[in-house]
Amino acid sequence: MIFLFVLGFLDFLRKGKKDGERLGDYQEHGVENLIEVGVFYLEKDEVEKALDNFFEALENYRKVGDVEGEGYAHELIGDCYLSERNFEAAFREYEHALKCYDDAGSPLKEELLEKIKEAEMIKEALEESSETVKVDVQEEDDTAGVVSKEEIGEGVGKVSGEDVIKKIDTLILELIGLIDKYNSYKGLVDDLRYLEDALESSKLIEDWEGEGTLHLIMGEILFRRGEHNKSLEHFREAYNIFKDRDRKGEGISLLLVGVTSFVLGEVEIHEILNQAMKMLCEVSDDACNRAYDIIEALETL
């Protein structure tokens, strides 16, 4: 029975991979190669390489405003996570894809709903088979449902750039709050003088984690005040500190470098956002969801 189930699991994944052949009917923005290469890597079970291509395709679709294409990229990213049996991440991507398909009025929505049903059945079967082997293990209450989140700006008319910046800053603060050491400096937030003193102390005792966190906090304060050039300097400092030391901190600071650069007028930031999103989605669902919210808000500027 387990052998037959595994065969069924592989057949289901191949079905998702072959869906890439549908792209010829509606790809228009030069990302066909990214999708095709990504599907090729997924077929070869080289998931990391496939994800690199699909995330890049996702950013390209965002740049040209192709909502249906954006949804398809999310779906393929979900397929990658599903191939690794990371159901929570897969359902999260499928949720984003469903929203895109719904916004675009795409017929792909119905096919994805069927795929989600099959994925849920696969997850249940895996859990049941696991229980038959681990007879003494307490049953886990893992519903693995779709991650729900408020859609930013849903049903609201066009807002001003200033309102969007305020919304982005609120989301940035929530994102920085996910850094492990953030709570250590809560009492100092908004007081740059004390934060600067704390930063110097962190340097003296070689507390790189505290130093990076303080740069993020100070960068957010300056961003909120409209001092975006100074804010960018702090986010870059944080990135250099966290790089190759703390994956979450590295992803958050890199994302904020990209966001602030865009606010300052730099439009070629999709590679930065792509890399940051990939990092955050690998290490934290909360950080990944907040980062998606920031990018969605950024697109309304």
Secondary structure, DSSP 8 states (H G I E B T S, - for coil): -HHHHHHHHHHHHHHHHHGGGGGGGT--SS-HHHHHHHHHHHHTT-HHHHHHHHHHHHHHHHHHT-HHHHHHHHHHHHHHHHHTT-HHHHHHHHHHHHHHHHHHT-THHHHHHHHHHHHHHHHHHHHHHHHHH-TTS--------------TTTT-----HHHHHHHHHHHHHHHHTTSTTGGGGGGGTT-HHHHHHHHHHHHHTT-HHHHHHHHHHHHHHHHHTT-HHHHHHHHHHHHHHHTTT-HHHHHHHHHHHHHHHHHTT----HHHHHHHHHHHHHH-HHHHHHHHHHHHHHTT-
